[in-house]
Amino acid sequence: MRICEFLLYWINFSQFGSKERGATLIEYVLIVAVIAVAVFAASQAGLVSAIQGVFTDAQDCIGGTCS
C-alpha cells in the first residue's frame, strides 16, 4: 500500500512542475539556439566543402568519369 501512496504523491508532485510553461519555453529556445550555433560552427569548419566534394564525386561517377 505504501508504494501506491508514493506513486500518487509523485504524480501530484510532478504535475505541480508542469505549470511552469514560461521556463519550459525558455529551455526549448535555448536548445534551438545551441543547435543553430553548432550547425553554423560546423559549416564554418569546412563541412560545406566536404559535402560538395562528395556530391561532385558522385556526379562524376554517374557521368562515367569515376576514378
N, CA, C and O atoms as a GROMACS GRO file, in nm:
protein
  268
    1MET      N    1   0.083  -0.120   0.000
    1MET     CA    2   0.000   0.000   0.000
    1MET      C    3   0.086   0.125   0.000
    1MET      O    4   0.044   0.227  -0.054
    2ARG      N    5   0.202   0.120   0.057
    2ARG     CA    6   0.290   0.237   0.062
    2ARG      C    7   0.339   0.275  -0.077
    2ARG      O    8   0.357   0.394  -0.106
    3ILE      N    9   0.360   0.177  -0.163
    3ILE     CA   10   0.406   0.206  -0.298
    3ILE      C   11   0.299   0.285  -0.374
    3ILE      O   12   0.332   0.380  -0.445
    4CYS      N   13   0.175   0.247  -0.359
    4CYS     CA   14   0.065   0.320  -0.424
    4CYS      C   15   0.057   0.464  -0.374
    4CYS      O   16   0.036   0.556  -0.452
    5GLU      N   17   0.074   0.483  -0.244
    5GLU     CA   18   0.070   0.617  -0.188
    5GLU      C   19   0.185   0.701  -0.243
    5GLU      O   20   0.168   0.818  -0.276
    6PHE      N   21   0.303   0.639  -0.252
    6PHE     CA   22   0.419   0.710  -0.304
    6PHE      C   23   0.396   0.748  -0.450
    6PHE      O   24   0.428   0.861  -0.490
    7LEU      N   25   0.342   0.657  -0.530
    7LEU     CA   26   0.318   0.686  -0.672
    7LEU      C   27   0.215   0.798  -0.687
    7LEU      O   28   0.232   0.885  -0.772
    8LEU      N   29   0.110   0.796  -0.607
    8LEU     CA   30   0.011   0.903  -0.614
    8LEU      C   31   0.072   1.036  -0.573
    8LEU      O   32   0.042   1.140  -0.633
    9TYR      N   33   0.156   1.034  -0.471
    9TYR     CA   34   0.224   1.156  -0.428
    9TYR      C   35   0.314   1.207  -0.539
    9TYR      O   36   0.316   1.327  -0.567
   10TRP      N   37   0.390   1.116  -0.603
   10TRP     CA   38   0.483   1.155  -0.708
   10TRP      C   39   0.409   1.213  -0.829
   10TRP      O   40   0.454   1.311  -0.889
   11ILE      N   41   0.296   1.154  -0.866
   11ILE     CA   42   0.217   1.205  -0.979
   11ILE      C   43   0.168   1.346  -0.948
   11ILE      O   44   0.175   1.434  -1.034
   12ASN      N   45   0.118   1.368  -0.829
   12ASN     CA   46   0.070   1.501  -0.791
   12ASN      C   47   0.185   1.601  -0.787
   12ASN      O   48   0.169   1.716  -0.827
   13PHE      N   49   0.301   1.557  -0.739
   13PHE     CA   50   0.417   1.646  -0.731
   13PHE      C   51   0.468   1.681  -0.870
   13PHE      O   52   0.507   1.795  -0.895
   14SER      N   53   0.470   1.584  -0.961
   14SER     CA   54   0.521   1.610  -1.096
   14SER      C   55   0.427   1.701  -1.174
   14SER      O   56   0.472   1.775  -1.262
   15GLN      N   57   0.298   1.698  -1.145
   15GLN     CA   58   0.204   1.788  -1.213
   15GLN      C   59   0.223   1.931  -1.165
   15GLN      O   60   0.189   2.025  -1.237
   16PHE      N   61   0.276   1.948  -1.045
   16PHE     CA   62   0.300   2.082  -0.993
   16PHE      C   63   0.403   2.155  -1.080
   16PHE      O   64   0.388   2.274  -1.106
   17GLY      N   65   0.507   2.085  -1.123
   17GLY     CA   66   0.611   2.147  -1.204
   17GLY      C   67   0.568   2.175  -1.345
   17GLY      O   68   0.631   2.257  -1.412
   18SER      N   69   0.464   2.110  -1.393
   18SER     CA   70   0.422   2.130  -1.531
   18SER      C   71   0.350   2.263  -1.553
   18SER      O   72   0.320   2.298  -1.667
   19LYS      N   73   0.321   2.335  -1.447
   19LYS     CA   74   0.254   2.464  -1.460
   19LYS      C   75   0.350   2.575  -1.499
   19LYS      O   76   0.307   2.686  -1.529
   20GLU      N   77   0.479   2.546  -1.498
   20GLU     CA   78   0.579   2.647  -1.530
   20GLU      C   79   0.606   2.646  -1.681
   20GLU      O   80   0.710   2.597  -1.725
   21ARG      N   81   0.514   2.699  -1.758
   21ARG     CA   82   0.526   2.694  -1.904
   21ARG      C   83   0.631   2.791  -1.955
   21ARG      O   84   0.696   2.764  -2.055
   22GLY      N   85   0.649   2.903  -1.888
   22GLY     CA   86   0.747   3.000  -1.932
   22GLY      C   87   0.888   2.945  -1.927
   22GLY      O   88   0.968   2.967  -2.019
   23ALA      N   89   0.920   2.873  -1.821
   23ALA     CA   90   1.053   2.815  -1.808
   23ALA      C   91   1.075   2.710  -1.916
   23ALA      O   92   1.184   2.700  -1.971
   24THR      N   93   0.975   2.632  -1.946
   24THR     CA   94   0.988   2.530  -2.049
   24THR      C   95   1.011   2.593  -2.185
   24THR      O   96   1.094   2.544  -2.262
   25LEU      N   97   0.941   2.699  -2.215
   25LEU     CA   98   0.959   2.768  -2.342
   25LEU      C   99   1.101   2.822  -2.354
   25LEU      O  100   1.164   2.809  -2.459
   26ILE      N  101   1.151   2.880  -2.249
   26ILE     CA  102   1.288   2.932  -2.250
   26ILE      C  103   1.388   2.820  -2.271
   26ILE      O  104   1.486   2.837  -2.343
   27GLU      N  105   1.364   2.705  -2.208
   27GLU     CA  106   1.455   2.592  -2.226
   27GLU      C  107   1.456   2.545  -2.371
   27GLU      O  108   1.563   2.516  -2.425
   28TYR      N  109   1.340   2.538  -2.434
   28TYR     CA  110   1.335   2.498  -2.575
   28TYR      C  111   1.405   2.599  -2.664
   28TYR      O  112   1.475   2.561  -2.758
   29VAL      N  113   1.388   2.726  -2.636
   29VAL     CA  114   1.454   2.830  -2.715
   29VAL      C  115   1.605   2.818  -2.701
   29VAL      O  116   1.678   2.834  -2.799
   30LEU      N  117   1.653   2.792  -2.581
   30LEU     CA  118   1.797   2.776  -2.560
   30LEU      C  119   1.851   2.653  -2.633
   30LEU      O  120   1.961   2.657  -2.687
   31ILE      N  121   1.775   2.545  -2.634
   31ILE     CA  122   1.819   2.425  -2.706
   31ILE      C  123   1.828   2.453  -2.855
   31ILE      O  124   1.925   2.414  -2.919
   32VAL      N  125   1.728   2.521  -2.910
   32VAL     CA  126   1.730   2.556  -3.052
   32VAL      C  127   1.848   2.648  -3.083
   32VAL      O  128   1.913   2.634  -3.187
   33ALA      N  129   1.876   2.742  -2.994
   33ALA     CA  130   1.989   2.833  -3.016
   33ALA      C  131   2.122   2.758  -3.016
   33ALA      O  132   2.208   2.787  -3.098
   34VAL      N  133   2.138   2.664  -2.926
   34VAL     CA  134   2.262   2.585  -2.920
   34VAL      C  135   2.277   2.503  -3.047
   34VAL      O  136   2.387   2.493  -3.102
   35ILE      N  137   2.169   2.444  -3.095
   35ILE     CA  138   2.175   2.366  -3.219
   35ILE      C  139   2.211   2.456  -3.336
   35ILE      O  140   2.291   2.418  -3.421
   36ALA      N  141   2.153   2.575  -3.342
   36ALA     CA  142   2.183   2.668  -3.451
   36ALA      C  143   2.329   2.710  -3.449
   36ALA      O  144   2.392   2.718  -3.554
   37VAL      N  145   2.383   2.736  -3.333
   37VAL     CA  146   2.525   2.773  -3.322
   37VAL      C  147   2.613   2.656  -3.364
   37VAL      O  148   2.715   2.676  -3.430
   38ALA      N  149   2.575   2.534  -3.326
   38ALA     CA  150   2.654   2.417  -3.364
   38ALA      C  151   2.652   2.395  -3.515
   38ALA      O  152   2.755   2.363  -3.574
   39VAL      N  153   2.537   2.414  -3.578
   39VAL     CA  154   2.528   2.399  -3.723
   39VAL      C  155   2.611   2.506  -3.792
   39VAL      O  156   2.681   2.477  -3.889
   40PHE      N  157   2.605   2.626  -3.743
   40PHE     CA  158   2.684   2.735  -3.802
   40PHE      C  159   2.833   2.708  -3.787
   40PHE      O  160   2.910   2.728  -3.881
   41ALA      N  161   2.874   2.663  -3.670
   41ALA     CA  162   3.016   2.633  -3.647
   41ALA      C  163   3.063   2.518  -3.736
   41ALA      O  164   3.174   2.522  -3.788
   42ALA      N  165   2.979   2.419  -3.754
   42ALA     CA  166   3.016   2.306  -3.840
   42ALA      C  167   3.030   2.350  -3.984
   42ALA      O  168   3.117   2.303  -4.057
   43SER      N  169   2.943   2.440  -4.026
   43SER     CA  170   2.951   2.487  -4.165
   43SER      C  171   3.076   2.571  -4.187
   43SER      O  172   3.132   2.571  -4.296
   44GLN      N  173   3.118   2.641  -4.086
   44GLN     CA  174   3.239   2.721  -4.098
   44GLN      C  175   3.365   2.636  -4.090
   44GLN      O  176   3.472   2.680  -4.132
   45ALA      N  177   3.354   2.518  -4.039
   45ALA     CA  178   3.470   2.431  -4.020
   45ALA      C  179   3.499   2.346  -4.143
   45ALA      O  180   3.579   2.253  -4.134
   46GLY      N  181   3.439   2.375  -4.255
   46GLY     CA  182   3.469   2.302  -4.377
   46GLY      C  183   3.372   2.193  -4.411
   46GLY      O  184   3.396   2.114  -4.502
   47LEU      N  185   3.263   2.186  -4.340
   47LEU     CA  186   3.165   2.082  -4.368
   47LEU      C  187   3.101   2.102  -4.505
   47LEU      O  188   3.072   2.005  -4.576
   48VAL      N  189   3.079   2.226  -4.542
   48VAL     CA  190   3.015   2.254  -4.671
   48VAL      C  191   3.103   2.206  -4.785
   48VAL      O  192   3.054   2.142  -4.878
   49SER      N  193   3.232   2.236  -4.780
   49SER     CA  194   3.320   2.194  -4.888
   49SER      C  195   3.334   2.042  -4.892
   49SER      O  196   3.349   1.984  -5.000
   50ALA      N  197   3.330   1.977  -4.777
   50ALA     CA  198   3.337   1.831  -4.775
   50ALA      C  199   3.214   1.769  -4.838
   50ALA      O  200   3.224   1.672  -4.914
   51ILE      N  201   3.098   1.824  -4.809
   51ILE     CA  202   2.974   1.773  -4.867
   51ILE      C  203   2.973   1.800  -5.018
   51ILE      O  204   2.929   1.714  -5.095
   52GLN      N  205   3.019   1.916  -5.060
   52GLN     CA  206   3.025   1.945  -5.203
   52GLN      C  207   3.119   1.848  -5.274
   52GLN      O  208   3.091   1.806  -5.386
   53GLY      N  209   3.229   1.811  -5.210
   53GLY     CA  210   3.320   1.715  -5.268
   53GLY      C  211   3.256   1.579  -5.286
   53GLY      O  212   3.279   1.513  -5.388
   54VAL      N  213   3.178   1.537  -5.190
   54VAL     CA  214   3.109   1.409  -5.201
   54VAL      C  215   3.011   1.410  -5.318
   54VAL      O  216   3.005   1.315  -5.395
   55PHE      N  217   2.935   1.518  -5.331
   55PHE     CA  218   2.839   1.526  -5.439
   55PHE      C  219   2.908   1.539  -5.575
   55PHE      O  220   2.859   1.487  -5.675
   56THR      N  221   3.020   1.608  -5.580
   56THR     CA  222   3.095   1.618  -5.705
   56THR      C  223   3.148   1.481  -5.746
   56THR      O  224   3.140   1.444  -5.864
   57ASP      N  225   3.201   1.405  -5.648
   57ASP     CA  226   3.247   1.269  -5.680
   57ASP      C  227   3.133   1.181  -5.728
   57ASP      O  228   3.150   1.103  -5.821
   58ALA      N  229   3.018   1.193  -5.666
   58ALA     CA  230   2.902   1.113  -5.708
   58ALA      C  231   2.857   1.153  -5.847
   58ALA      O  232   2.820   1.067  -5.927
   59GLN      N  233   2.860   1.281  -5.877
   59GLN     CA  234   2.820   1.329  -6.010
   59GLN      C  235   2.919   1.278  -6.115
   59GLN      O  236   2.878   1.240  -6.225
   60ASP      N  237   3.048   1.277  -6.082
   60ASP     CA  238   3.148   1.226  -6.176
   60ASP      C  239   3.127   1.078  -6.202
   60ASP      O  240   3.141   1.032  -6.315
   61CYS      N  241   3.093   1.002  -6.098
   61CYS     CA  242   3.070   0.858  -6.116
   61CYS      C  243   2.945   0.833  -6.199
   61CYS      O  244   2.942   0.740  -6.279
   62ILE      N  245   2.843   0.914  -6.182
   62ILE     CA  246   2.722   0.899  -6.262
   62ILE      C  247   2.752   0.932  -6.409
   62ILE      O  248   2.699   0.869  -6.500
   63GLY      N  249   2.838   1.032  -6.430
   63GLY     CA  250   2.874   1.071  -6.565
   63GLY      C  251   2.971   0.976  -6.634
   63GLY      O  252   2.997   0.990  -6.753
   64GLY      N  253   3.026   0.880  -6.561
   64GLY     CA  254   3.115   0.781  -6.619
   64GLY      C  255   3.261   0.812  -6.607
   64GLY      O  256   3.343   0.740  -6.663
   65THR      N  257   3.298   0.917  -6.536
   65THR     CA  258   3.439   0.952  -6.518
   65THR      C  259   3.485   0.925  -6.377
   65THR      O  260   3.568   0.998  -6.323
   66CYS      N  261   3.433   0.821  -6.317
   66CYS     CA  262   3.466   0.789  -6.178
   66CYS      C  263   3.608   0.730  -6.173
   66CYS      O  264   3.643   0.645  -6.254
   67SER      N  265   3.686   0.776  -6.080
   67SER     CA  266   3.824   0.727  -6.070
   67SER      C  267   3.836   0.612  -5.975
   67SER      O  268   3.946   0.559  -5.955
   0.00000   0.00000   0.00000
